[in-house]
Amino acid sequence: MATPSIRSLVRETAVYGMSTVIARSMGLILLPVLTNLLLPEEYGHLKLTYTLVAFLQLFFIFGMGSSLVRYLIGAKDKVEMFSTHFWPLLAVSTVGAVAVWLGAEPIAAAYFAEPLPGDSSLVALAGALLWLDSVNTLAYSYLRAENRPFMFMAGILSSIAVYGTLAVYLLAWRSAGMSGVLAANIAGSATAVIIFLPIFLRMLRPVFNRKAFTVYFSFGFPIIFSGLGKIVLDMAARIILDRLKGAQVVAFFSTGYQLAAVANLAVAAFTLAWKPFLVRAADSPDSGRVYARVMTFSMVILCGLFLAVSLFADDLVRLSFFGYRLIHQDYWEGLKVIPPVMASYILFGAYINFTVGCDLTGRTRYYAWTTGAAAVFNVAANLVLIPAWGMMGAAWATLFSYLIQAVSLYFLVRRIYPVRYEWGKLAGLGFITAGCYSAARLAGPSPWLEGLFVLIFTALLFAARILDPGVLRALRSTLPGVKNKQDDGR
């Protein structure tokens, strides 16, 4: 079997990254529709339902997707391996989905702090969505393991196209409310199942290797807990806000959080591209210098996004199309959480840069430690800050949690794989970003002044030599085929 080249790895990663970013951006794309056609408390319950889905999905899948990617590559009997992964997942997800469906009413009564008509329907639909997404998980994992990124993309794009189109139709023309959004999502996931039917028909047989499953389960089950930490870090605030402040506040907070997630999309795309970059650069004698400059460049991008979104969000949401605001004015209160949440994603970008030490030394357990510590702190901080400060307390809890995650990983990995980051430039970048943001706020709400401060920010980066040709050359040198024309697969 031919050794895969770095060029092919980056190309496939770009396809996976594009698909993932598009899928994650659906919440942002649909935000104008949801905020204009749902009441705040309805939108709050919808976001809480998706939070429930995210938590339960971990247990429905129990790491089988990651296990399949790990063990399918090079397997002698891929059909047996796929079937051994699939049948237990199908059993667990089916039992779980049926339990959620049958227990929809008591689950809804216990889960939502303030009952709304249709809550039990939301939970029942969530059970169906969980089952479909669990079944699709192994198909997506199979495609990743078999290096078939374009079929992977076809599944995701077809699913979200059906979901987005049907959601708009059901909300705007059928007045289906929050249940219509979940019904559209179910239709999208069912579309993916249909697309993946040839995979299931080809790979599934009535076989099960109990001994092999023990190995797969041992590999996959711990992933539940590392995933749980990340979900708690991102979503626990919604549940606590619902209990302490109500579903309307959840809706406001979620709106601001969704707009700030532009930075999270950038980090997601960077994360998928970063792994092959750091592997390719590891053999270079100046790898530490490359890693440091990539860190600087990625922080510049995230700080620029912070300024652009934080300053222009107030103006963008007021745009009107066909009599509808981009974001309904009832939700504008949530815009104030954007700066701290976006700052959180800057810290998350730093955290991703710090993972170079873990990936190259195999100390991936540090991810679970640091994410777990940040998640525990996040829950505690939310419980302390939300009663006094409401959604802003949740936003600040998020920021401090990501700070703990990034700082703790840095101190763990610097002993095993030290990188001399450009701390002077990074400090200057932080000072310039904070100064431009503060000055723009003091100057008052004016799109022209805000645009001027974004230009000043860019000019200061070059004046302070935070951005210089060296940074751009270092980033460019990590791209395949630029520095070394021979693609020898190392």
Secondary structure, DSSP 8 states (H G I E B T S, - for coil): -----HHHHHHHHHHHHHHHHHHHTHHHHTHHHHHHHS-HHHHHHHHHHHHHHHHHHHHHHTTHHHHHHHHHTT-S-HHHHHHHHHHHHHHHHHHHHHHHHHTHHHHHHHH-SS--TTHHHHHHHHHHHHHHHHHHHHHHHHHHHTT-HHHHHHHHHHHHHHHHHHHHHHHHTS--HHHHHHHHHHHHHHHHHHHTHHHHHHH--S---HHHHHHHHHHHTTHHHHHHHHHHHHHHHHHHHHHHT-HHHHHHHHHHHHHHHHHHHHHHHHHHHHHHHHHHHTTSTTHHHHHHHHHHHHHHHHHHHHHHHHHHHHHHTT-EETTEESS-GGGGGGGGGHHHHHHHHHHHHHHHHHTHHHHHHT-THHHHHHHHHHHHHHHHHHHHHHHHHTHHHHHHHHHHHHHHHHHHHHHHHTTTS-----HHHHHHHHHHHHHHHHHHHHH-S-HHHHHHHHHHHHHHHHHTTSS-HHHHHHHHHTSTTTS-S-----
